[in-house]
Amino acid sequence: MAQKLELLAPAGTWETLKAVIEAGADAVYVAGKRFAMRQHGAWLNFEENDLPRVIDHAHEHGVRCYLALNNLLTDAELALLEDWVPQLVSMKPDALIIQDLGALRLFGREKPVIPLHASTMMSIHHSHGAQILKEYGVTRIIASRDITLQDAARLGQESGLEVEYFVHGDMCVAQGSQCFHSGIATGMSANRGKCLKSCRWSWSLIDRREGRVLGDVEDQYLLARNDLCLYHQIPELAASGIRCLKIEGRARPADYLQPIVAAYRQAIDRYHDDAAGYLTDFSTLNRLKRHTLREVNTGHAFHRPGPGSSGLSGEREPRFFSIVIHERPWEENLTVADERKPAPPDPVPSPPALGVRCGDPQTADAMLAAPCDWIYVGGEQFVARGQARWRESWLKNLIAAGKRAGKRIGIATPRITTQREFLELGRLLEALSHSPPDEYRVSNVGALAFMRQHTSVPVHGDYGLNPWNRAAVAWLHEAGAHSWTPGLELPLDTLLDLAHDITLPMEVVVHGALPGMLLEYCPIGVHVTKTTRTDPCSGPCVGGQYALRDMAGGIYWLEADQYCRNHLFMASDLCALDRIGQLAAAGVARIRIEGQLYEPEYLHRLIVCYREALDRVKAGLPLASWAMEHVPQPVPRPLTGGVFGHKIEVVSQPLTELPTNLTILHAATQPRKMT
């Protein structure tokens, strides 16, 4: 007989814990006040001295208990977590759920005493990523919410690891761990449990050139994904071979979760006891639909979400959070810096190298004449720039031209790598094996593992890996990375601290358009041409210029790539021209301009400006007032000092108040009773 599916339920309070156990959960996942996601209120998550009783209570009822430690962690937090390890071991949780690579190294560098589960926030889409985590004691992959049931099943079959799959609850429109909007805009990171849910704002899809609203969706909830419900798909879930069905909702109350857990318990039991005679209980399914906050669908389980996957009207949307009013303009940051009147900087004999990311082949060719040291290409190709592609023949020519021009060439891999991307990457490595670039650049652990197996070319670990601490950097080094870029949400003081005493060369993004969200969903196709799953897409993204406009008037460029993923960029571009001296003095090896959205002429002038700034750093000359006068004008997009000005709390604490640049809309709606 096939192994019975495990039913995993969330519990954020004692009341909820008791309710979901009584409803029939096989396992529960819980968290303490530190180190875990869902930090939106002091009432949520358990006091640490209560966790032993929580775990004992579950075990007394024959229920497994998994402890979430799934935040990204600073060095200080990781040290506190390490001090807590003896107590964790004595609590005897059945597994730890982790996201941070430093935490993975902490618990997995020797044979783990406690099994490790890789959080969905680790963005594991393929067995390549699962295999490298297996080496560190991971026994289960919590699959990304953005892959199909078929892909999740293949991941488990190829890796030999258990797979946990979300079946019910809230859905994020952005790829797990690749949503940086909240952290960049406010310092409150979605990857650290304090997401301000900008995907639940109302937006307008506009034509950037004309400013007009497209698709009859002005000020609607374009990104507000409906809830997931796979109750009707119990047979398919059982046949897939996945191990565990996960219900989302650690912040949900007991009276919301109890009937959901009970419904799935009954369905799993009925199918396990008599698969041939099983029939979905449609009365229960209809009660589940009425009980949810939003409309429901099957998410990514069987296909890419299309029309109907978002609740456009917002009528059932629990508007709990906020709207960003404005990020502080870059010029205001400079004014504040000038008022401090710092002492003249010391000369830096060996300033950082200068790299530039290009958005298309024509721009990359033009940058061969610019005063940069590195040119980065490859990965995603934004189709708004036409039919130009990162073709193998062109890449070979660029590598050869780079050698003649004294430039080093880095080729990026896509930020998300599924079966298709790995097949294409394998072909690319083979094509370039006799004329390789100077480095490959990867954004997830699967791509890092793949490169370790298939090439001897140096590999750079990019910001998509979200390294936040020295242990994470050490893990990257052990896994084969030769250099690294910190997560995009890290403020300047943390970057400067990380740069000291790290042997792995560090690159910092200092200028350009930063990604706010990475969407496995196409608002352009859904709302411009009303593309459905059965209609072939007419490609409105090709050659078009689109953006989302928020209710405060912020314009967020929206770019579709060759994989039909959509990249939502922040409304303002980062500019750290005045901070180059601090980064250089701290030992940063390379700085980088994200130039994918810039035209060649402007990008060339920007590189010249940063080269002059590096020369001033080398000579020990100040930058603040000089930067104000020399940043190339007119700027194609607004500039901000952005994330560099934020601060991070030493220890994760529940969210008790919102930043001053946010406005509360109104309180969350309560879930309806299940009848």
C-alpha positions in Angstrom: 0.0 0.0 0.0 1.3 3.5 -0.8 2.5 5.7 2.0 -0.3 7.8 3.4 -0.1 11.6 2.8 1.0 13.6 5.8 -1.3 16.5 6.6 0.6 19.5 8.0 -1.2 22.4 9.7 0.0 25.7 11.0 -0.2 26.9 14.6 0.6 30.4 15.7 -1.1 30.3 19.2 -2.0 27.7 21.8 -5.6 27.9 20.8 -4.8 27.2 17.2 -2.4 24.4 18.1 -5.0 22.5 20.1 -7.7 23.1 17.4 -5.6 21.8 14.4 -4.5 18.7 16.4 -8.1 18.0 17.4 -9.0 18.4 13.7 -6.7 15.7 12.7 -3.3 17.1 11.6 -0.5 14.6 11.4 2.0 17.3 12.0 2.1 21.0 12.9 4.6 23.8 12.2 5.2 26.4 14.8 7.7 29.2 15.6 9.1 31.2 18.4 9.3 35.0 18.7 12.7 35.1 17.0 14.3 33.8 13.8 11.0 33.0 12.0 8.6 34.5 9.5 5.2 36.0 10.3 6.5 38.8 12.6 3.4 41.0 12.2 2.2 41.1 15.8 3.3 40.4 19.4 0.4 38.0 19.8 1.7 35.7 17.1 4.2 32.8 17.6 5.2 31.2 20.9 7.4 32.4 23.7 10.6 30.5 23.5 10.2 29.1 27.0 6.9 27.7 25.9 8.2 25.8 22.9 9.2 22.7 24.9 5.6 22.4 26.1 4.3 23.1 22.6 6.4 20.3 21.2 5.6 17.9 24.1 1.8 18.7 23.6 2.0 17.7 19.9 4.0 14.5 20.7 1.6 13.5 23.5 -1.2 13.5 20.8 0.9 11.5 18.3 1.6 14.6 16.2 4.9 15.6 14.7 6.1 19.2 15.4 8.3 21.2 13.0 10.0 24.3 14.3 10.3 27.2 11.8 13.6 29.1 11.9 13.0 30.4 8.4 14.2 34.0 8.4 17.2 35.5 6.7 19.6 36.2 9.6 22.3 38.8 10.4 25.6 37.7 11.9 24.4 38.8 15.3 21.2 36.8 15.0 23.0 33.7 13.7 25.3 33.9 16.8 22.2 34.0 19.0 20.7 31.1 17.2 24.0 29.1 17.7 23.8 29.8 21.4 20.3 28.4 21.4 21.2 25.1 19.7 21.6 23.1 22.9 18.1 24.1 24.0 16.7 23.3 20.5 18.2 19.8 20.7 16.7 19.2 24.1 13.2 20.3 22.9 13.3 17.4 20.3 11.4 19.0 17.4 10.8 16.6 14.6 12.5 19.0 12.1 13.8 22.5 11.7 12.5 24.6 8.8 15.3 26.9 7.5 15.8 29.4 4.7 19.2 31.1 5.5 22.3 29.5 4.0 24.2 30.4 7.2 21.6 28.5 9.2 22.0 25.6 6.8 25.7 25.6 7.4 25.2 25.9 11.2 23.0 22.9 11.5 24.3 20.8 8.6 28.1 21.1 8.7 28.1 17.9 10.8 25.6 15.1 10.7 22.5 17.0 11.9 20.9 15.9 15.2 17.6 17.3 14.0 16.3 16.8 10.5 16.3 19.9 8.3 13.5 21.0 6.0 14.4 23.5 3.2 11.8 26.3 3.4 9.9 27.3 0.3 11.8 30.5 0.5 15.0 28.7 -0.6 13.4 28.6 -4.1 14.1 25.0 -5.0 12.7 24.3 -8.4 14.8 21.3 -9.5 16.6 18.4 -8.1 20.0 20.1 -8.7 19.2 22.4 -5.8 17.8 19.6 -3.7 20.9 17.4 -4.1 23.3 20.0 -2.8 21.0 20.6 0.2 20.9 16.9 0.8 24.7 17.0 1.5 24.0 19.3 4.5 21.4 17.1 6.1 18.2 18.4 4.5 15.6 15.6 4.4 12.7 17.4 2.9 12.1 20.1 0.3 9.2 22.5 0.8 8.5 23.0 -2.8 8.3 26.5 -4.3 4.7 27.6 -4.7 5.5 28.5 -8.3 6.1 25.0 -9.7 3.6 22.4 -10.9 2.7 19.3 -9.0 4.4 17.3 -11.8 7.7 19.3 -11.3 7.5 18.9 -7.5 7.0 15.1 -7.9 10.0 14.9 -10.3 12.1 16.9 -7.8 11.4 14.3 -5.1 12.0 11.3 -7.4 15.3 12.6 -8.7 16.7 13.8 -5.4 15.4 11.0 -3.1 14.1 13.6 -0.7 10.7 14.1 0.7 8.6 16.9 -0.9 6.1 19.1 0.9 3.5 20.8 -1.3 1.2 23.7 -0.4 -2.5 22.8 -0.9 -4.5 25.5 0.8 -4.2 29.1 1.8 -2.7 32.5 0.8 -0.6 32.7 -2.4 2.1 35.2 -3.1 2.2 36.5 -6.7 6.0 36.8 -6.5 8.6 34.0 -6.5 9.5 33.0 -3.0 12.6 34.8 -1.6 12.7 37.0 -4.8 10.3 39.7 -3.6 12.4 42.6 -2.4 9.9 45.5 -2.7 9.0 45.7 1.0 12.7 45.4 2.1 14.1 47.9 -0.4 11.3 50.5 0.1 10.9 50.4 3.9 13.7 48.2 5.4 11.0 45.7 6.4 11.9 42.5 4.5 9.5 39.9 3.2 12.3 37.5 3.7 12.5 38.3 7.4 8.8 38.0 8.2 7.8 41.6 7.9 6.3 41.8 4.5 4.1 44.9 3.9 2.2 43.1 1.1 2.5 45.6 -1.7 1.1 42.9 -3.9 -2.2 43.5 -2.1 -2.3 47.1 -3.1 -4.4 48.4 -6.0 -2.5 49.1 -9.2 -3.1 50.3 -12.7 -1.4 48.7 -15.8 -0.2 51.6 -18.0 1.6 52.2 -21.3 4.8 53.9 -20.2 5.1 55.9 -23.4 1.6 57.4 -23.2 0.7 57.1 -19.6 -2.7 55.7 -20.4 -4.3 52.9 -18.5 -4.6 49.6 -20.3 -7.1 46.8 -20.2 -9.8 48.4 -18.2 -8.1 47.7 -14.9 -7.5 51.1 -13.3 -6.8 51.0 -9.6 -7.6 47.3 -9.3 -5.9 44.5 -7.4 -3.9 43.2 -10.3 -1.4 41.3 -8.2 -3.7 40.1 -5.4 -3.6 36.4 -6.0 -6.7 34.4 -5.0 -6.3 31.6 -2.4 -5.1 28.1 -3.1 -7.4 25.1 -2.7 -6.5 21.6 -3.8 -9.2 19.8 -1.9 -10.7 18.5 -5.2 -7.2 17.2 -6.3 -6.5 14.7 -3.4 -6.2 11.7 -5.9 -3.7 13.6 -8.1 -1.7 14.6 -5.0 -1.6 11.1 -3.7 -0.6 9.7 -7.1 2.2 12.3 -7.5 4.4 10.7 -4.8 4.8 13.8 -2.7 5.0 13.2 1.0 3.2 16.1 2.7 0.2 18.4 2.1 0.8 21.8 3.7 -1.9 24.2 4.8 -0.8 27.8 5.0 -1.8 30.2 7.8 0.3 30.5 10.9 -1.2 33.9 11.4 -4.8 32.5 11.1 -7.1 32.0 14.1 -8.3 28.6 15.3 -11.9 28.9 14.1 -10.5 29.6 10.6 -8.1 26.7 10.4 -10.0 24.0 12.3 -12.6 23.2 9.6 -10.0 23.4 6.8 -7.8 20.8 8.6 -10.8 18.6 9.3 -11.9 18.7 5.7 -8.5 17.6 4.3 -8.2 15.0 7.1 -11.4 13.3 6.0 -10.6 13.5 2.3 -7.1 12.0 2.8 -8.5 9.2 5.0 -11.3 8.3 2.6 -9.0 8.2 -0.4 -6.4 6.1 1.5 -9.0 3.6 2.7 -10.8 3.2 -0.6 -9.2 4.9 -3.6 -11.3 3.1 -6.2 -14.5 4.2 -4.5 -13.4 7.8 -3.7 -15.5 10.8 -4.8 -14.9 14.4 -3.8 -17.3 15.6 -1.2 -18.6 18.6 -3.1 -20.6 19.9 -0.2 -17.4 20.2 1.8 -15.6 21.7 -1.2 -18.3 24.4 -1.4 -18.1 25.1 2.3 -14.4 25.5 1.9 -14.9 28.0 -0.9 -17.3 30.0 1.3 -15.0 29.9 4.2 -12.0 31.4 2.5 -11.2 35.1 2.5 -10.9 35.2 -1.3 -11.9 33.2 -4.3 -10.0 30.0 -4.7 -8.1 28.3 -7.6 -5.4 25.6 -8.1 -2.5 28.0 -8.2 0.5 26.7 -10.1 -0.3 23.0 -9.5 -1.3 22.3 -13.1 -0.6 25.4 -15.2 0.6 29.0 -15.1 -2.1 31.2 -13.5 -4.1 33.3 -15.9 -7.3 35.3 -15.9 -9.3 34.8 -12.7 -6.3 34.1 -10.6 -6.4 37.5 -9.0 -9.3 39.2 -7.2 -9.3 42.4 -9.2 -12.1 44.2 -7.4 -10.6 43.8 -4.0 -14.0 43.1 -2.5 -12.7 40.1 -0.6 -9.2 41.4 0.0 -8.2 41.9 3.7 -6.7 45.3 3.3 -4.5 45.2 6.4 -1.4 47.0 5.3 -0.2 50.1 3.6 0.9 52.2 0.7 4.4 53.6 0.3 4.1 57.3 -0.1 7.5 58.1 -1.5 11.1 57.0 -1.1 13.5 59.8 -0.2 15.0 61.3 -3.3 18.7 60.8 -3.7 19.4 64.5 -3.6 17.9 64.7 -0.1 20.2 61.9 1.1 23.2 63.9 -0.3 22.0 67.0 1.6 21.9 65.1 4.8 25.4 63.7 4.2 26.8 67.1 3.4 25.5 68.5 6.7 27.5 65.9 8.6 30.7 67.3 7.1 32.8 64.1 7.4 36.6 64.3 7.6 38.4 64.0 4.3 38.7 60.3 3.3 42.0 58.4 3.2 43.2 57.4 -0.2 42.3 53.8 -1.3 45.3 52.5 -3.4 43.3 49.6 -4.9 39.7 50.7 -5.4 37.0 48.2 -6.5 36.7 47.0 -10.1 33.7 48.3 -12.0 31.1 46.0 -13.6 28.0 46.8 -15.6 25.0 44.6 -16.4 23.6 45.1 -19.9 20.1 44.5 -21.1 20.7 43.5 -24.7 23.6 42.6 -27.1 23.7 46.1 -28.7 24.3 47.7 -25.3 26.9 45.2 -24.4 28.8 45.7 -27.6 28.8 49.5 -27.0 30.2 49.0 -23.5 33.4 47.5 -24.9 34.4 51.1 -25.4 33.4 52.3 -21.9 35.9 52.5 -18.9 34.5 49.5 -17.1 36.3 46.3 -16.0 33.5 43.8 -16.3 30.5 43.4 -18.7 27.7 41.1 -17.6 25.2 39.6 -20.0 22.9 36.6 -20.3 20.2 35.3 -18.2 16.8 37.0 -18.8 16.3 38.8 -22.0 13.5 41.5 -21.7 11.4 41.1 -24.8 10.4 44.7 -24.9 13.8 45.3 -26.5 12.8 43.3 -29.5 14.1 40.1 -30.9 17.7 40.5 -29.9 18.8 37.4 -27.9 21.8 36.1 -26.0 22.7 33.8 -29.0 25.7 31.5 -28.7 27.4 32.9 -31.7 27.1 36.4 -30.3 28.4 35.4 -26.9 31.5 33.8 -28.4 32.1 37.1 -30.3 31.6 39.2 -27.2 34.1 37.0 -25.2 36.7 37.4 -27.9 36.1 41.1 -28.2 36.3 41.5 -24.5 39.7 39.9 -24.4 40.9 42.3 -27.1 39.5 45.3 -25.3 40.8 44.3 -21.9 37.3 43.6 -20.5 36.2 40.6 -18.5 32.9 39.0 -19.4 30.4 37.4 -17.0 27.5 35.4 -18.2 24.5 35.2 -15.9 22.0 32.4 -15.6 18.3 33.0 -15.1 17.2 33.8 -11.5 14.8 30.9 -11.6 16.0 27.6 -13.1 13.5 24.9 -13.9 14.0 21.9 -16.2 13.9 24.1 -19.3 16.5 26.5 -18.1 18.9 23.7 -17.0 18.6 22.1 -20.5 19.4 25.4 -22.1 22.2 26.1 -19.7 23.8 22.7 -20.4 23.8 23.4 -24.1 25.3 26.9 -23.5 28.2 25.4 -21.4 28.9 22.9 -24.1 28.9 25.6 -26.8 31.3 27.9 -24.9 33.5 25.1 -23.6 36.4 26.1 -25.9 36.0 29.8 -25.4 34.5 30.3 -22.0 33.7 33.6 -20.3 35.6 34.8 -17.3 32.8 33.8 -14.9 29.3 32.5 -14.8 26.8 34.2 -12.4 24.2 32.2 -10.6 21.2 33.2 -8.5 20.0 30.0 -6.8 21.6 26.9 -5.2 20.5 24.7 -8.0 22.4 26.7 -10.6 25.4 26.8 -8.3 25.3 23.0 -7.9 24.9 22.6 -11.7 27.9 24.8 -12.4 30.1 22.9 -9.8 29.4 19.7 -11.7 29.7 20.9 -15.3 32.4 23.6 -15.5 35.7 24.8 -14.1 35.0 28.4 -14.9 34.8 30.6 -11.8 31.2 31.0 -10.5 29.8 34.2 -8.9 26.9 33.9 -6.4 24.5 36.7 -7.1 22.0 38.5 -5.0 19.2 36.0 -5.7 20.9 33.7 -3.2 20.2 36.2 -0.5 23.5 35.9 1.5 23.1 38.0 4.7 25.8 36.8 7.0 29.4 35.4 7.0 28.3 31.8 7.5 26.1 32.1 4.3 29.2 33.4 2.5 31.3 30.5 3.8 28.6 28.1 2.6 28.7 29.7 -0.9 32.5 29.3 -0.9 32.2 25.6 0.1 29.6 25.1 -2.6 31.9 26.4 -5.3 31.4 30.2 -5.5 34.5 32.3 -6.2 32.8 35.7 -5.4 29.4 36.9 -4.3 26.9 39.7 -4.2 24.9 40.4 -1.0 21.1 40.4 -0.9 19.6 43.6 -2.2 17.8 44.4 1.0 21.0 44.9 3.1 21.6 48.5 4.2 25.0 50.2 4.0 26.1 49.7 7.6 25.5 45.9 7.3 27.3 45.8 3.9 30.3 47.6 5.3 30.5 45.2 8.3 30.2 42.2 6.0 33.0 43.4 3.7 35.5 43.3 6.6 37.4 40.0 7.2 35.8 38.1 4.4 38.1 36.2 2.1 35.5 35.6 -0.7 35.6 38.7 -3.0 32.5 40.8 -2.6 30.6 42.8 -5.2 28.0 45.4 -4.3 25.2 46.8 -6.5 25.6 50.6 -6.4 23.4 52.0 -9.2 20.5 51.1 -11.4 17.0 49.6 -11.5 16.4 47.1 -8.6 13.9 44.3 -9.0 10.9 44.6 -6.6 9.2 41.4 -7.6 9.7 38.4 -9.9 6.3 37.2 -11.1 5.5 33.7 -12.5 2.5 35.5 -13.9 1.9 37.9 -16.8 -0.4 40.9 -16.1 0.4 42.1 -19.6 -1.0 39.0 -21.4 -3.9 38.6 -18.9 -5.1 42.2 -19.1 -3.9 43.6 -22.5 -4.9 40.8 -24.8 -7.0 38.7 -22.3 -4.9 35.7 -23.0 -6.2 32.4 -21.5 -4.7 29.0 -21.1 -6.3 27.7 -24.2 -5.6 30.7 -26.4 -2.1 31.2 -27.9 -0.5 34.4 -26.6 -0.1 37.1 -29.2 3.0 38.5 -27.5 1.8 42.0 -26.5 5.0 42.2 -24.4 7.3 42.2 -27.5 8.2 45.8 -28.2 5.7 47.2 -25.7 6.6 49.4 -22.8 4.5 48.7 -19.7 4.4 49.7 -16.0 2.3 49.4 -12.9 1.2 52.6 -11.3 0.4 52.6 -7.6 -2.2 54.8 -5.9 0.5 57.3 -4.9 1.5 57.7 -8.5 4.7 55.7 -8.4 5.6 54.1 -11.7 7.1 50.6 -11.6 8.4 49.4 -14.9 7.2 45.9 -15.9 9.4 43.8 -18.1 8.6 40.4 -19.5 11.4 37.9 -20.3 11.7 35.0 -22.7 10.3 32.6 -20.1 7.1 34.7 -19.7 8.1 35.8 -16.2 7.5 39.4 -15.4 10.0 41.6 -13.6 8.5 44.5 -11.6 11.2 47.1 -11.0 11.2 49.6 -8.1 9.9 53.1 -9.0 13.3 54.7 -8.3 16.8 53.6 -9.2 19.5 53.1 -6.6 22.3 55.6 -6.7 25.2 55.2 -4.3 27.7 57.4 -6.1 28.4 59.2 -2.9 29.0 56.0 -1.0 31.8 54.5 -3.2 34.5 55.7 -0.9 33.1 53.9 2.1 32.6 50.7 0.1 36.2 50.8 -1.2 37.7 51.5 2.2 35.8 48.5 3.6 37.4 46.2 1.1 34.6 45.7 -1.5 36.3 44.0 -4.5 33.8 45.1 -7.2 30.9 47.5 -7.6 28.2 47.0 -10.2 25.8 49.1 -12.2 22.5 47.4 -13.1 22.1 48.9 -16.6 19.5 46.6 -18.1 16.9 49.4 -18.5 19.3 52.1 -19.7 20.1 53.2 -23.3 23.7 52.7 -24.4 24.5 56.4 -24.6 23.4 57.1 -21.0 24.9 54.0 -19.6 28.3 54.9 -21.1 28.1 58.4 -19.5 27.2 56.7 -16.2 30.2 54.4 -16.3 32.4 57.3 -17.0 31.0 59.0 -13.9 31.6 56.0 -11.7 35.1 55.6 -13.1 35.9 59.2 -12.2 34.4 58.6 -8.7 36.7 55.6 -8.3 39.7 57.7 -9.3 38.7 60.3 -6.7 38.5 57.5 -4.1 42.0 56.4 -5.1 43.3 59.9 -4.6 41.5 60.4 -1.3 39.1 63.1 -2.5 35.6 63.6 -1.1 32.5 62.5 -3.1 29.3 63.9 -1.7 29.2 67.4 -3.2 31.0 66.2 -6.3 28.4 63.4 -6.8 25.6 65.9 -6.7 27.1 67.8 -9.6 28.4 64.9 -11.7 25.6 62.3 -11.9 24.7 62.3 -15.6 21.6 64.3 -16.5 18.9 64.0 -17.4 18.3 60.8 -15.5 16.0 58.3 -17.3 14.4 57.3 -14.0 14.1 58.9 -10.5 17.1 58.2 -8.2 17.1 57.3 -4.5 19.6 56.3 -1.8 17.0 53.7 -1.0 18.0 50.6 0.9 21.4 52.0 1.8 19.8 54.3 4.4 17.8 51.6 6.2 18.6 50.0 9.6 18.2 46.4 10.6 17.2 45.3 14.1 19.8 43.1 15.7 17.3 40.4 16.6 14.0 39.8 14.8 11.1 41.1 16.8 7.4 41.1 16.1 6.2 44.1 14.1 4.7 46.5 16.6 4.6 49.7 14.4 4.9 50.7 10.8 7.6 52.9 9.3 6.8 56.6 9.0 6.6 56.5 5.2 3.5 54.2 5.3 -0.1 54.9 5.6 -2.6 52.4 7.1 -5.6 51.9 4.9 -8.0 49.9 7.2 -8.1 46.9 9.3 -8.2 43.3 8.0 -11.5 41.7 7.4 -12.2 38.6 9.5 -12.6 35.2 7.9 -16.2 34.1 7.4 -17.5 31.1 9.4 -17.6 27.8 7.6 -21.3 26.7 7.2 
